[in-house]
Amino acid sequence: MLLDYPTEYDVHRYWQHVALGKIPRRGDGYPGAGSAIGIHGTDKENFNRLGINWTLGCISLLNHDMKELHALVPVGTLVYIKE
């Protein structure tokens, strides 16, 4: 499930993180703010269970949770993500 992202604030934070070296380069540049951010299942369910942040920006759910969410949430639903 792809998210309609980024906001103006997100773009500002993104470039701050580039300047601090927290965003890795890809090829000749940077991936860009909002580059394919989504909510998805995983082939690394143990990482999720252990609380390891491995997605580089996405939200990873256990596969059975992702299937349930996909069945419940229609396209266009507002998503609020809080740290």
The first five atom37 places (N, CA, C, CB, O) and aatype in JSON, in Angstrom:
{
  "aatype": [12, 10, 10, 3, 18, 14, 16, 6, 18, 3, 19, 8, 1, 18, 17, 5, 8, 19, 0, 10, 7, 11, 9, 14, 1, 1, 7, 3, 7, 18, 14, 7, 0, 7, 15, 0, 9, 7, 9, 8, 7, 16, 3, 11, 6, 2, 13, 2, 1, 10, 7, 9, 2, 17, 16, 10, 7, 4, 9, 15, 10, 10, 2, 8, 3, 12, 11, 6, 10, 8, 0, 10, 19, 14, 19, 7, 16, 10, 19, 18, 9, 11, 6],
  "atom_mask": [
    [1, 1, 1, 1, 1],
    [1, 1, 1, 1, 1],
    [1, 1, 1, 1, 1],
    [1, 1, 1, 1, 1],
    [1, 1, 1, 1, 1],
    [1, 1, 1, 1, 1],
    [1, 1, 1, 1, 1],
    [1, 1, 1, 1, 1],
    [1, 1, 1, 1, 1],
    [1, 1, 1, 1, 1],
    [1, 1, 1, 1, 1],
    [1, 1, 1, 1, 1],
    [1, 1, 1, 1, 1],
    [1, 1, 1, 1, 1],
    [1, 1, 1, 1, 1],
    [1, 1, 1, 1, 1],
    [1, 1, 1, 1, 1],
    [1, 1, 1, 1, 1],
    [1, 1, 1, 1, 1],
    [1, 1, 1, 1, 1],
    [1, 1, 1, 0, 1],
    [1, 1, 1, 1, 1],
    [1, 1, 1, 1, 1],
    [1, 1, 1, 1, 1],
    [1, 1, 1, 1, 1],
    [1, 1, 1, 1, 1],
    [1, 1, 1, 0, 1],
    [1, 1, 1, 1, 1],
    [1, 1, 1, 0, 1],
    [1, 1, 1, 1, 1],
    [1, 1, 1, 1, 1],
    [1, 1, 1, 0, 1],
    [1, 1, 1, 1, 1],
    [1, 1, 1, 0, 1],
    [1, 1, 1, 1, 1],
    [1, 1, 1, 1, 1],
    [1, 1, 1, 1, 1],
    [1, 1, 1, 0, 1],
    [1, 1, 1, 1, 1],
    [1, 1, 1, 1, 1],
    [1, 1, 1, 0, 1],
    [1, 1, 1, 1, 1],
    [1, 1, 1, 1, 1],
    [1, 1, 1, 1, 1],
    [1, 1, 1, 1, 1],
    [1, 1, 1, 1, 1],
    [1, 1, 1, 1, 1],
    [1, 1, 1, 1, 1],
    [1, 1, 1, 1, 1],
    [1, 1, 1, 1, 1],
    [1, 1, 1, 0, 1],
    [1, 1, 1, 1, 1],
    [1, 1, 1, 1, 1],
    [1, 1, 1, 1, 1],
    [1, 1, 1, 1, 1],
    [1, 1, 1, 1, 1],
    [1, 1, 1, 0, 1],
    [1, 1, 1, 1, 1],
    [1, 1, 1, 1, 1],
    [1, 1, 1, 1, 1],
    [1, 1, 1, 1, 1],
    [1, 1, 1, 1, 1],
    [1, 1, 1, 1, 1],
    [1, 1, 1, 1, 1],
    [1, 1, 1, 1, 1],
    [1, 1, 1, 1, 1],
    [1, 1, 1, 1, 1],
    [1, 1, 1, 1, 1],
    [1, 1, 1, 1, 1],
    [1, 1, 1, 1, 1],
    [1, 1, 1, 1, 1],
    [1, 1, 1, 1, 1],
    [1, 1, 1, 1, 1],
    [1, 1, 1, 1, 1],
    [1, 1, 1, 1, 1],
    [1, 1, 1, 0, 1],
    [1, 1, 1, 1, 1],
    [1, 1, 1, 1, 1],
    [1, 1, 1, 1, 1],
    [1, 1, 1, 1, 1],
    [1, 1, 1, 1, 1],
    [1, 1, 1, 1, 1],
    [1, 1, 1, 1, 1]
  ],
  "atom_positions": [
    [[0.85, -1.16, 0.0], [0.0, 0.0, 0.0], [0.9, 1.23, 0.0], [-0.97, -0.01, 1.21], [1.55, 1.52, 1.0]],
    [[0.94, 1.96, -1.12], [1.77, 3.16, -1.2], [1.07, 4.33, -0.53], [2.09, 3.5, -2.67], [-0.16, 4.42, -0.53]],
    [[1.86, 5.21, 0.05], [1.33, 6.38, 0.75], [1.54, 7.64, -0.08], [2.0, 6.53, 2.13], [2.55, 7.77, -0.78]],
    [[0.59, 8.56, -0.01], [0.71, 9.86, -0.66], [1.58, 10.73, 0.22], [-0.71, 10.51, -0.91], [1.11, 11.33, 1.18]],
    [[2.82, 10.78, -0.11], [3.85, 11.36, 0.74], [4.89, 11.98, -0.17], [4.48, 10.3, 1.7], [5.13, 11.39, -1.22]],
    [[5.51, 13.05, 0.12], [5.73, 13.72, 1.39], [4.96, 15.04, 1.51], [7.2, 13.97, 1.58], [4.44, 15.58, 0.53]],
    [[4.91, 15.55, 2.73], [4.41, 16.89, 2.98], [5.59, 17.87, 2.85], [3.72, 17.0, 4.4], [6.73, 17.44, 2.71]],
    [[5.31, 19.15, 2.89], [6.37, 20.16, 2.84], [7.36, 19.98, 4.0], [5.77, 21.57, 2.87], [8.57, 20.11, 3.82]],
    [[6.83, 19.68, 5.17], [7.68, 19.44, 6.34], [8.57, 18.22, 6.13], [6.81, 19.25, 7.6], [9.75, 18.24, 6.49]],
    [[8.01, 17.17, 5.54], [8.79, 15.96, 5.28], [9.95, 16.24, 4.34], [7.9, 14.87, 4.7], [11.06, 15.73, 4.53]],
    [[9.71, 17.06, 3.3], [10.77, 17.41, 2.36], [11.88, 18.17, 3.07], [10.21, 18.25, 1.18], [13.06, 17.92, 2.83]],
    [[11.5, 19.1, 3.93], [12.49, 19.86, 4.71], [13.34, 18.91, 5.57], [11.78, 20.91, 5.6], [14.57, 19.01, 5.58]],
    [[12.69, 18.01, 6.29], [13.41, 17.05, 7.14], [14.31, 16.15, 6.31], [12.43, 16.18, 7.95], [15.43, 15.83, 6.72]],
    [[13.84, 15.75, 5.14], [14.62, 14.9, 4.25], [15.95, 15.57, 3.91], [13.83, 14.59, 2.96], [17.01, 14.95, 4.05]],
    [[15.9, 16.83, 3.47], [17.14, 17.51, 3.08], [18.04, 17.79, 4.27], [16.81, 18.82, 2.37], [19.26, 17.83, 4.12]],
    [[17.46, 17.97, 5.45], [18.28, 18.08, 6.66], [19.06, 16.78, 6.87], [17.4, 18.41, 7.9], [20.25, 16.8, 7.19]],
    [[18.37, 15.64, 6.71], [19.03, 14.34, 6.91], [20.08, 14.06, 5.83], [17.99, 13.23, 6.92], [21.09, 13.43, 6.11]],
    [[19.84, 14.52, 4.6], [20.86, 14.39, 3.55], [22.11, 15.15, 3.99], [20.34, 14.93, 2.19], [23.22, 14.62, 3.9]],
    [[21.93, 16.39, 4.45], [23.06, 17.22, 4.87], [23.84, 16.59, 6.03], [22.58, 18.61, 5.26], [25.05, 16.78, 6.14]],
    [[23.14, 15.86, 6.89], [23.78, 15.22, 8.04], [24.38, 13.85, 7.69], [22.79, 15.07, 9.18], [24.98, 13.2, 8.54]],
    [[24.21, 13.41, 6.44], [24.74, 12.12, 6.02], [23.91, 10.93, 6.45], [0.0, 0.0, 0.0], [24.4, 9.8, 6.45]],
    [[22.66, 11.16, 6.83], [21.8, 10.07, 7.3], [21.03, 9.39, 6.17], [20.82, 10.6, 8.32], [20.41, 8.35, 6.39]],
    [[21.06, 9.96, 4.97], [20.38, 9.36, 3.82], [21.46, 8.82, 2.89], [19.45, 10.42, 3.07], [22.32, 9.58, 2.44]],
    [[21.44, 7.52, 2.61], [22.48, 6.95, 1.75], [22.29, 7.34, 0.28], [22.49, 5.41, 1.88], [21.16, 7.47, -0.19]],
    [[23.39, 7.54, -0.41], [23.34, 7.81, -1.85], [22.94, 6.53, -2.58], [24.7, 8.35, -2.37], [23.22, 5.42, -2.13]],
    [[22.3, 6.72, -3.72], [21.97, 5.61, -4.61], [22.45, 5.99, -6.01], [20.42, 5.28, -4.6], [21.89, 6.9, -6.63]],
    [[23.46, 5.31, -6.47], [24.01, 5.67, -7.78], [24.6, 7.06, -7.75], [0.0, 0.0, 0.0], [25.48, 7.36, -6.94]],
    [[24.11, 7.91, -8.64], [24.65, 9.27, -8.77], [23.96, 10.29, -7.87], [24.54, 9.73, -10.19], [24.32, 11.46, -7.9]],
    [[22.99, 9.88, -7.07], [22.27, 10.85, -6.26], [21.57, 10.23, -5.08], [0.0, 0.0, 0.0], [21.97, 9.18, -4.58]],
    [[20.53, 10.89, -4.64], [19.75, 10.44, -3.49], [18.38, 9.98, -3.98], [19.61, 11.57, -2.44], [17.91, 10.44, -5.02]],
    [[17.73, 9.09, -3.24], [16.46, 8.54, -3.71], [15.33, 9.56, -3.77], [16.05, 7.41, -2.83], [14.38, 9.36, -4.53]],
    [[15.4, 10.62, -3.0], [14.34, 11.63, -2.98], [13.35, 11.36, -1.86], [0.0, 0.0, 0.0], [13.1, 10.22, -1.48]],
    [[12.8, 12.43, -1.35], [11.79, 12.3, -0.29], [10.53, 11.67, -0.87], [11.46, 13.69, 0.35], [10.08, 12.04, -1.95]],
    [[9.98, 10.72, -0.15], [8.75, 10.09, -0.59], [8.95, 9.04, -1.65], [0.0, 0.0, 0.0], [8.01, 8.69, -2.38]],
    [[10.12, 8.53, -1.74], [10.44, 7.53, -2.74], [9.87, 6.17, -2.37], [11.95, 7.44, -2.93], [10.49, 5.41, -1.63]],
    [[8.68, 5.87, -2.91], [8.05, 4.56, -2.75], [7.88, 4.16, -1.28], [8.86, 3.5, -3.46], [8.21, 3.04, -0.9]],
    [[7.35, 5.07, -0.47], [7.09, 4.77, 0.93], [5.73, 4.09, 1.02], [7.13, 6.06, 1.81], [4.76, 4.53, 0.41]],
    [[5.66, 3.02, 1.78], [4.4, 2.31, 1.89], [4.28, 1.47, 3.14], [0.0, 0.0, 0.0], [5.15, 1.46, 4.01]],
    [[3.18, 0.78, 3.2], [2.91, -0.19, 4.26], [2.87, -1.54, 3.57], [1.54, 0.12, 5.05], [2.14, -1.72, 2.6]],
    [[3.67, -2.49, 4.06], [3.77, -3.77, 3.35], [4.04, -4.92, 4.32], [4.88, -3.71, 2.3], [4.37, -4.71, 5.49]],
    [[3.89, -6.11, 3.8], [4.27, -7.32, 4.53], [5.77, -7.5, 4.46], [0.0, 0.0, 0.0], [6.51, -6.6, 4.07]],
    [[6.23, -8.69, 4.84], [7.67, -8.9, 4.94], [8.07, -10.34, 4.71], [8.16, -8.45, 6.3], [7.28, -11.27, 4.9]],
    [[9.3, -10.51, 4.29], [9.9, -11.84, 4.28], [10.86, -11.97, 5.47], [10.65, -12.1, 2.94], [11.61, -12.94, 5.58]],
    [[10.83, -10.96, 6.36], [11.71, -10.92, 7.55], [10.86, -10.78, 8.81], [12.74, -9.75, 7.45], [11.07, -9.86, 9.6]],
    [[9.91, -11.67, 9.0], [8.99, -11.53, 10.13], [9.7, -11.52, 11.47], [7.98, -12.65, 10.11], [9.23, -10.87, 12.4]],
    [[10.83, -12.22, 11.6], [11.59, -12.17, 12.85], [12.11, -10.78, 13.15], [12.75, -13.15, 12.8], [12.12, -10.36, 14.31]],
    [[12.53, -10.04, 12.11], [12.98, -8.67, 12.32], [11.85, -7.84, 12.91], [13.49, -8.05, 10.99], [12.06, -7.05, 13.84]],
    [[10.65, -8.01, 12.37], [9.5, -7.26, 12.89], [9.23, -7.63, 14.34], [8.24, -7.55, 12.03], [9.02, -6.75, 15.18]],
    [[9.24, -8.9, 14.65], [8.97, -9.35, 16.02], [9.99, -8.81, 17.0], [8.95, -10.86, 16.09], [9.67, -8.54, 18.16]],
    [[11.25, -8.65, 16.54], [12.32, -8.16, 17.4], [12.39, -6.64, 17.44], [13.65, -8.71, 16.94], [13.2, -6.08, 18.18]],
    [[11.54, -5.96, 16.65], [11.54, -4.5, 16.65], [12.69, -3.88, 15.88], [0.0, 0.0, 0.0], [13.05, -2.73, 16.12]],
    [[13.28, -4.64, 14.95], [14.39, -4.13, 14.15], [13.83, -3.26, 13.04], [15.25, -5.3, 13.57], [12.95, -3.69, 12.29]],
    [[14.33, -2.03, 12.93], [13.9, -1.11, 11.88], [14.75, -1.37, 10.64], [14.03, 0.37, 12.35], [15.9, -0.94, 10.58]],
    [[14.2, -2.07, 9.67], [14.98, -2.49, 8.52], [14.44, -1.96, 7.2], [15.02, -3.98, 8.46], [15.01, -2.26, 6.15]],
    [[13.37, -1.16, 7.21], [12.67, -0.85, 5.96], [13.12, 0.4, 5.23], [11.26, -0.73, 6.24], [12.69, 0.6, 4.09]],
    [[13.95, 1.23, 5.8], [14.38, 2.48, 5.17], [13.22, 3.42, 4.89], [15.12, 2.19, 3.88], [13.2, 4.11, 3.87]],
    [[12.24, 3.44, 5.79], [11.15, 4.4, 5.67], [9.76, 3.82, 5.63], [0.0, 0.0, 0.0], [8.8, 4.5, 6.01]],
    [[9.62, 2.6, 5.18], [8.3, 1.98, 5.1], [7.85, 1.49, 6.47], [8.31, 0.83, 4.09], [8.6, 1.49, 7.45]],
    [[6.6, 1.06, 6.51], [6.07, 0.39, 7.68], [5.87, -1.06, 7.31], [4.72, 1.06, 8.18], [5.13, -1.37, 6.37]],
    [[6.51, -1.94, 8.02], [6.42, -3.36, 7.74], [5.55, -4.04, 8.79], [7.82, -4.0, 7.68], [5.76, -3.86, 10.0]],
    [[4.6, -4.8, 8.33], [3.71, -5.57, 9.21], [3.95, -7.05, 8.99], [2.22, -5.21, 8.97], [4.45, -7.46, 7.95]],
    [[3.58, -7.85, 9.99], [3.56, -9.29, 9.76], [2.57, -9.56, 8.63], [3.17, -10.08, 11.08], [1.57, -8.85, 8.5]],
    [[2.85, -10.56, 7.84], [2.04, -10.81, 6.64], [0.56, -10.99, 6.94], [2.55, -12.03, 5.93], [-0.28, -10.48, 6.2]],
    [[0.21, -11.7, 8.01], [-1.21, -11.89, 8.31], [-1.87, -10.57, 8.72], [-1.4, -12.93, 9.42], [-3.04, -10.36, 8.44]],
    [[-1.11, -9.68, 9.39], [-1.64, -8.36, 9.74], [-1.83, -7.5, 8.49], [-0.69, -7.66, 10.74], [-2.79, -6.75, 8.4]],
    [[-0.9, -7.61, 7.54], [-1.01, -6.85, 6.3], [-2.24, -7.27, 5.51], [0.25, -7.04, 5.45], [-2.95, -6.43, 4.96]],
    [[-2.49, -8.56, 5.45], [-3.69, -9.05, 4.74], [-4.96, -8.51, 5.38], [-3.71, -10.6, 4.74], [-5.9, -8.14, 4.68]],
    [[-4.99, -8.47, 6.71], [-6.17, -7.96, 7.42], [-6.33, -6.46, 7.16], [-6.06, -8.23, 8.93], [-7.44, -6.0, 6.89]],
    [[-5.24, -5.7, 7.24], [-5.3, -4.26, 6.99], [-5.77, -3.98, 5.57], [-3.93, -3.62, 7.24], [-6.62, -3.11, 5.36]],
    [[-5.23, -4.7, 4.62], [-5.6, -4.5, 3.21], [-7.09, -4.74, 2.99], [-4.78, -5.43, 2.31], [-7.72, -4.04, 2.19]],
    [[-7.66, -5.7, 3.69], [-9.08, -6.0, 3.56], [-9.96, -4.93, 4.22], [-9.39, -7.36, 4.17], [-11.11, -4.74, 3.82]],
    [[-9.44, -4.23, 5.21], [-10.22, -3.26, 5.97], [-10.13, -1.81, 5.49], [-9.8, -3.31, 7.39], [-11.04, -1.02, 5.73]],
    [[-9.04, -1.46, 4.81], [-8.76, -0.05, 4.52], [-8.94, 0.24, 3.03], [-7.33, 0.32, 4.96], [-8.21, -0.32, 2.2]],
    [[-9.91, 1.1, 2.68], [-10.09, 1.43, 1.26], [-9.05, 2.44, 0.77], [-11.49, 1.99, 1.04], [-8.46, 3.18, 1.57]],
    [[-8.83, 2.47, -0.53], [-7.94, 3.46, -1.15], [-8.46, 4.85, -0.8], [-7.86, 3.27, -2.71], [-9.67, 5.1, -0.84]],
    [[-7.55, 5.76, -0.46], [-7.92, 7.12, -0.12], [-8.04, 7.37, 1.37], [0.0, 0.0, 0.0], [-8.29, 8.5, 1.78]],
    [[-7.87, 6.33, 2.18], [-7.94, 6.49, 3.63], [-6.77, 7.33, 4.12], [-7.94, 5.1, 4.34], [-5.62, 7.11, 3.73]],
    [[-7.06, 8.31, 4.96], [-6.02, 9.14, 5.55], [-5.17, 8.29, 6.5], [-6.64, 10.37, 6.29], [-5.7, 7.57, 7.34]],
    [[-3.86, 8.4, 6.36], [-2.94, 7.65, 7.21], [-2.11, 8.66, 8.0], [-2.01, 6.69, 6.36], [-1.49, 9.56, 7.42]],
    [[-2.1, 8.53, 9.3], [-1.3, 9.37, 10.18], [-0.27, 8.48, 10.85], [-2.17, 10.12, 11.24], [-0.62, 7.53, 11.54]],
    [[1.0, 8.8, 10.64], [2.09, 8.01, 11.21], [2.78, 8.86, 12.25], [3.09, 7.53, 10.1], [3.22, 9.97, 11.98]],
    [[2.87, 8.32, 13.44], [3.48, 9.03, 14.56], [4.64, 8.23, 15.09], [2.45, 9.31, 15.67], [4.55, 7.01, 15.25]],
    [[5.74, 8.92, 15.36], [6.92, 8.23, 15.93], [6.66, 7.85, 17.35], [8.17, 9.11, 15.84], [7.53, 7.26, 18.0]]
  ]
}
